[in-house]
Amino acid sequence: MIKYKIDVMKELANIGVNSTMTQKTGLFSQATMTKFKRGDTNISINNLNRLCAVLEMQPRDIIKYVETDEDVEKYISKINQK
């Protein structure tokens, strides 16, 4: 499972980016901002690229992979069955 390593909304606020500003500029949609608020990492690569650009960070600074039982069951076990 992909998780955020940072509080995206806090980091955006630190550089003066808020929901109102993103709506006016089109930087992120309201739906994407809601995902950031909820910690939902189901965002597009394009949005991750924008986030990296505005925060001046690399993807590895923003997200991480945490193995879950579901991942083992759904994906890893299928590879190990071969």
Z-matrix of the N, CA and C atoms (Angstrom, degrees):
N
C 1 1.444
C 2 1.532 1 108.33
N 3 1.288 2 115.27 1 136.20
C 4 1.460 3 121.48 2 176.77
C 5 1.524 4 108.42 3 -87.32
N 6 1.332 5 115.86 4 131.48
C 7 1.467 6 121.95 5 178.55
C 8 1.524 7 109.17 6 -130.62
N 9 1.325 8 115.15 7 156.48
C 10 1.461 9 119.63 8 174.44
C 11 1.521 10 109.82 9 -77.84
N 12 1.313 11 116.10 10 138.59
C 13 1.456 12 121.99 11 173.69
C 14 1.524 13 110.77 12 -87.90
N 15 1.315 14 115.75 13 -16.45
C 16 1.461 15 121.50 14 -175.86
C 17 1.519 16 109.62 15 -125.52
N 18 1.308 17 116.39 16 164.42
C 19 1.460 18 121.85 17 170.34
C 20 1.529 19 105.61 18 -87.12
N 21 1.314 20 116.02 19 100.25
C 22 1.468 21 121.39 20 -173.46
C 23 1.523 22 111.21 21 -57.79
N 24 1.313 23 117.37 22 -45.59
C 25 1.469 24 120.28 23 -178.16
C 26 1.527 25 111.25 24 -62.96
N 27 1.307 26 117.23 25 -39.40
C 28 1.469 27 120.96 26 178.58
C 29 1.525 28 110.28 27 -64.86
N 30 1.320 29 116.29 28 -44.45
C 31 1.464 30 120.40 29 -179.98
C 32 1.529 31 111.23 30 -64.34
N 33 1.331 32 116.51 31 -40.23
C 34 1.462 33 119.69 32 176.83
C 35 1.528 34 110.40 33 -64.46
N 36 1.328 35 116.60 34 -42.99
C 37 1.469 36 120.71 35 179.13
C 38 1.528 37 110.87 36 -61.25
N 39 1.327 38 116.52 37 -36.55
C 40 1.472 39 121.11 38 179.65
C 41 1.526 40 112.71 39 -60.17
N 42 1.338 41 116.30 40 -26.42
C 43 1.469 42 119.11 41 179.49
C 44 1.535 43 111.46 42 -106.41
N 45 1.331 44 115.42 43 11.53
C 46 1.460 45 119.73 44 174.86
C 47 1.511 46 116.00 45 84.97
N 48 1.320 47 116.75 46 18.16
C 49 1.464 48 120.54 47 -179.81
C 50 1.529 49 108.54 48 -101.31
N 51 1.335 50 115.95 49 124.75
C 52 1.468 51 120.78 50 176.72
C 53 1.533 52 109.10 51 -132.85
N 54 1.324 53 115.27 52 177.10
C 55 1.471 54 120.29 53 -176.89
C 56 1.521 55 112.74 54 -58.77
N 57 1.314 56 117.13 55 -40.74
C 58 1.464 57 121.07 56 -179.71
C 59 1.525 58 110.58 57 -62.14
N 60 1.319 59 115.79 58 -45.54
C 61 1.469 60 120.50 59 -179.55
C 62 1.532 61 111.49 60 -64.58
N 63 1.324 62 116.56 61 -39.97
C 64 1.470 63 118.33 62 -179.06
C 65 1.520 64 111.58 63 -69.31
N 66 1.331 65 116.72 64 -32.39
C 67 1.468 66 119.33 65 177.02
C 68 1.528 67 110.33 66 -68.27
N 69 1.321 68 116.89 67 -43.43
C 70 1.465 69 120.48 68 -178.71
C 71 1.526 70 111.78 69 -66.25
N 72 1.322 71 117.14 70 -38.69
C 73 1.464 72 120.90 71 -175.60
C 74 1.521 73 113.64 72 -91.64
N 75 1.335 74 116.38 73 -18.35
C 76 1.456 75 119.67 74 -176.67
C 77 1.521 76 113.14 75 79.15
N 78 1.317 77 116.75 76 12.55
C 79 1.466 78 120.87 77 -178.76
C 80 1.528 79 111.49 78 -59.12
N 81 1.322 80 116.81 79 -52.05
C 82 1.465 81 122.94 80 175.17
C 83 1.523 82 107.88 81 -134.32
N 84 1.320 83 116.11 82 145.36
C 85 1.462 84 120.08 83 176.74
C 86 1.522 85 109.49 84 -73.94
N 87 1.320 86 114.97 85 165.11
C 88 1.475 87 119.49 86 177.11
C 89 1.523 88 109.71 87 -61.95
N 90 1.328 89 117.10 88 -37.30
C 91 1.469 90 121.01 89 179.36
C 92 1.521 91 110.92 90 -62.17
N 93 1.324 92 116.95 91 -41.55
C 94 1.472 93 120.84 92 179.18
C 95 1.520 94 110.28 93 -67.47
N 96 1.318 95 117.43 94 -41.01
C 97 1.463 96 120.35 95 178.09
C 98 1.530 97 110.46 96 -62.79
N 99 1.324 98 116.72 97 -37.89
C 100 1.464 99 120.52 98 176.75
C 101 1.524 100 110.24 99 -63.34
N 102 1.330 101 116.66 100 -41.29
C 103 1.468 102 120.17 101 176.84
C 104 1.522 103 110.77 102 -61.35
N 105 1.316 104 117.20 103 -43.14
C 106 1.466 105 120.28 104 177.07
C 107 1.524 106 110.21 105 -58.53
N 108 1.323 107 116.98 106 -44.56
C 109 1.473 108 121.67 107 -178.90
C 110 1.515 109 111.39 108 -62.45
N 111 1.316 110 116.87 109 -37.69
C 112 1.473 111 122.00 110 -177.42
C 113 1.528 112 113.13 111 -86.00
N 114 1.324 113 116.97 112 -7.26
C 115 1.459 114 119.74 113 -177.17
C 116 1.514 115 112.91 114 78.04
N 117 1.328 116 116.43 115 17.31
C 118 1.465 117 122.90 116 -179.96
C 119 1.522 118 108.96 117 -78.73
N 120 1.319 119 116.48 118 117.22
C 121 1.467 120 120.90 119 -178.07
C 122 1.521 121 113.18 120 -90.56
N 123 1.311 122 117.85 121 6.60
C 124 1.461 123 121.26 122 179.18
C 125 1.535 124 109.14 123 -80.33
N 126 1.336 125 114.54 124 70.25
C 127 1.461 126 121.57 125 178.92
C 128 1.519 127 108.56 126 -117.96
N 129 1.298 128 116.44 127 162.71
C 130 1.466 129 120.20 128 -179.42
C 131 1.532 130 110.65 129 -76.16
N 132 1.307 131 115.10 130 160.06
C 133 1.470 132 120.33 131 174.73
C 134 1.523 133 109.23 132 -61.61
N 135 1.325 134 117.29 133 -35.14
C 136 1.457 135 121.27 134 177.40
C 137 1.536 136 110.91 135 -60.33
N 138 1.344 137 116.86 136 -43.24
C 139 1.463 138 119.62 137 177.92
C 140 1.522 139 111.81 138 -68.80
N 141 1.334 140 117.38 139 -36.08
C 142 1.464 141 119.88 140 175.01
C 143 1.522 142 110.01 141 -63.50
N 144 1.329 143 117.26 142 -39.93
C 145 1.461 144 121.92 143 177.28
C 146 1.531 145 110.68 144 -60.96
N 147 1.332 146 116.52 145 -45.91
C 148 1.469 147 120.41 146 178.58
C 149 1.524 148 111.07 147 -61.93
N 150 1.334 149 115.37 148 -42.32
C 151 1.456 150 120.20 149 179.73
C 152 1.532 151 110.59 150 -62.47
N 153 1.317 152 116.63 151 -43.97
C 154 1.469 153 120.80 152 176.75
C 155 1.528 154 110.61 153 -59.62
N 156 1.321 155 116.45 154 -42.76
C 157 1.466 156 120.74 155 -178.22
C 158 1.520 157 111.65 156 -64.12
N 159 1.330 158 117.32 157 -49.49
C 160 1.463 159 119.13 158 -175.16
C 161 1.518 160 112.48 159 -73.47
N 162 1.343 161 117.50 160 -30.32
C 163 1.460 162 120.00 161 179.00
C 164 1.525 163 112.41 162 -90.06
N 165 1.341 164 115.67 163 -6.80
C 166 1.465 165 121.57 164 -176.61
C 167 1.525 166 110.88 165 53.32
N 168 1.341 167 113.86 166 51.96
C 169 1.466 168 122.43 167 -179.74
C 170 1.520 169 109.77 168 -131.12
N 171 1.306 170 115.34 169 163.09
C 172 1.453 171 122.89 170 172.88
C 173 1.533 172 107.99 171 -92.67
N 174 1.347 173 118.24 172 156.80
C 175 1.463 174 119.87 173 177.75
C 176 1.534 175 112.32 174 -52.05
N 177 1.321 176 117.57 175 -39.43
C 178 1.471 177 120.53 176 -179.26
C 179 1.529 178 112.81 177 -65.03
N 180 1.326 179 117.32 178 -18.05
C 181 1.466 180 121.33 179 176.00
C 182 1.527 181 111.43 180 -81.11
N 183 1.325 182 116.39 181 -17.95
C 184 1.460 183 121.90 182 -172.41
C 185 1.523 184 112.81 183 -106.77
N 186 1.328 185 116.78 184 -40.58
C 187 1.461 186 120.78 185 -175.93
C 188 1.525 187 111.23 186 -126.40
N 189 1.340 188 114.27 187 159.88
C 190 1.463 189 120.68 188 175.98
C 191 1.519 190 108.62 189 -146.30
N 192 1.321 191 115.23 190 159.81
C 193 1.462 192 120.97 191 175.19
C 194 1.524 193 108.84 192 -99.75
N 195 1.333 194 115.90 193 129.94
C 196 1.457 195 122.43 194 175.57
C 197 1.519 196 106.97 195 -122.72
N 198 1.323 197 116.26 196 118.25
C 199 1.465 198 119.99 197 -178.54
C 200 1.523 199 110.28 198 -68.09
N 201 1.325 200 115.49 199 134.84
C 202 1.463 201 121.45 200 177.26
C 203 1.526 202 109.18 201 -121.40
N 204 1.322 203 116.34 202 163.87
C 205 1.467 204 120.60 203 176.27
C 206 1.519 205 110.52 204 -58.67
N 207 1.335 206 115.84 205 -37.05
C 208 1.460 207 120.35 206 179.06
C 209 1.530 208 110.69 207 -62.64
N 210 1.335 209 117.44 208 -42.06
C 211 1.461 210 120.75 209 178.17
C 212 1.528 211 110.65 210 -62.05
N 213 1.319 212 116.22 211 -43.21
C 214 1.466 213 120.55 212 179.75
C 215 1.514 214 109.57 213 -61.43
N 216 1.321 215 116.81 214 -46.01
C 217 1.461 216 121.53 215 -177.63
C 218 1.525 217 112.16 216 -67.78
N 219 1.333 218 117.38 217 -46.29
C 220 1.461 219 121.44 218 -174.38
C 221 1.522 220 114.18 219 -77.73
N 222 1.332 221 117.30 220 -36.71
C 223 1.459 222 119.59 221 -169.34
C 224 1.527 223 113.77 222 -118.88
N 225 1.298 224 115.99 223 -55.18
C 226 1.463 225 120.36 224 -172.46
C 227 1.520 226 111.12 225 -66.20
N 228 1.324 227 117.49 226 -41.81
C 229 1.472 228 120.61 227 -179.09
C 230 1.532 229 111.00 228 -62.76
N 231 1.328 230 117.74 229 -31.14
C 232 1.466 231 120.34 230 179.52
C 233 1.526 232 111.43 231 -68.08
N 234 1.306 233 116.17 232 -35.63
C 235 1.466 234 120.10 233 177.91
C 236 1.517 235 109.74 234 -71.14
N 237 1.311 236 117.50 235 -39.80
C 238 1.452 237 122.46 236 -178.16
C 239 1.518 238 112.72 237 -70.82
N 240 1.349 239 118.49 238 -17.44
C 241 1.462 240 122.49 239 -179.80
C 242 1.524 241 112.27 240 -74.22
N 243 1.321 242 116.96 241 -17.86
C 244 1.479 243 120.01 242 -176.28
C 245 1.490 244 111.80 243 -72.14
